[in-house]
Amino acid sequence: MRFFQTAIFKIRKLGFFTICFLNFNFYLSQESSKNTQISTFIEGGSISQILTLEESINSFDINHIETMIHSYHTKLKSLNTLNSNNTLWISRINYELVLLKKRRNDLINR
């Protein structure tokens, strides 16, 4: 009786791992076959290419730019610079701040 319980347990375990393995392989095959051209579907039904960060920032008006600059400065003050996990965030925020300030200067100097 004990032998059958052990055998059934091992069969269930093997079945579980087989299903997990097959699902994982299916996921990988779906990921590898995705289309490399990225498009965004707009509410109106038309397709538009995703903007780069610079293109997106260049589409903002002066009020939006000022609000974002203020928000980014507030975010920088709240981040702990001693925490190594925040290093990437700080460099990204600083990079975006440079782009935002450049856009603001372009709008002001028109």
N, C-alpha and C positions, 0 to 999 in steps of 0.2 A: 504494500500500500504506500509506504514511504517513497519507494522508487518511482511510482506513478506520479505522485505529487511533485517530486523533484523534476521529473521529465516534463510534466505539463508546465511547470514554472519556467523551465529553460526554453521550451517551445514558445511560450508567450513572450519571453524576453527577446528571443531571436526574431520573432514576428514584429515586435515593437521597433527594434533597431533596423530591421529591413524596411519597414514603412518610413521611418525617419530618413534613412539613407536615400530611398527613392524620391521622397519629397524634396530633399536637399538637392539632388541631381536635377529634378524638374525645375526648381528655382534657378539653379545656375544656367540651365539651358535657356530659360526665359530671359534671364539677364543678358546673356551673350547675344541673343537674337534681336534685341531692341534696336530700333532705328536710331542712327547716330545724329540725324538732323533733328534738332529740338524746335518744336513749335508750340505756341500758346493758343488755345482756343478762346476767342473773345466772345462776349455775350451775344453780339450780333450775328455770330456764326462765321465770321471771317477769321482767317488764320494770320497770325503775325509772328515774326521772329522775335525771340527774347532779346531785350536790349542789354548791352553791356552796362557795367556800373557807370562808366563815364557818360554814355548816351542817356542813361536814365537820369543822372544828376543834371545833365544839360537840358533836360526837358522841364525841370522845375522852375517855378517863378520865384521872385525874390522873397516873398513871405514864407514860402515853404522852405527855402534855403536857410533863412534866418532861424526858423523854428528848429530845423534839424541841427544847425550849428550849436544852438543853445542846448538841445537834448544831448548831443554828443559830448559837450563839455561837462554836463551834469553826470553823464555815464562815466566819463574818465575820472571824475572826482570820487565816484562811489567804488571804483575798482581798486582792489588791494594790489599795489604794484609789486609787493614782495612775493605774492603767490605766483609760482611759475606757470600755473594753468591759465592765468590771465594775460600772459605775454602775447599770445596770438591775437587776443581781442584788442589789446591796447595798440598793437601795430596796425591792425585793420581799422580801428577807429581813427587813428592818426592819419592813415592814408586817405580815408574818406573825408576827413576834415580838410585835408589839403585840396581835394577835389571840390568840396563845397565852397571853400574860401575862394578858390579860383573862379568858380561859377558866379559867386557873389560879386567879385571884382569885375568880371565881364559884364554883368547886368548893370552895375553902378556906372561903369565907364562908357556906356552906350551913348 
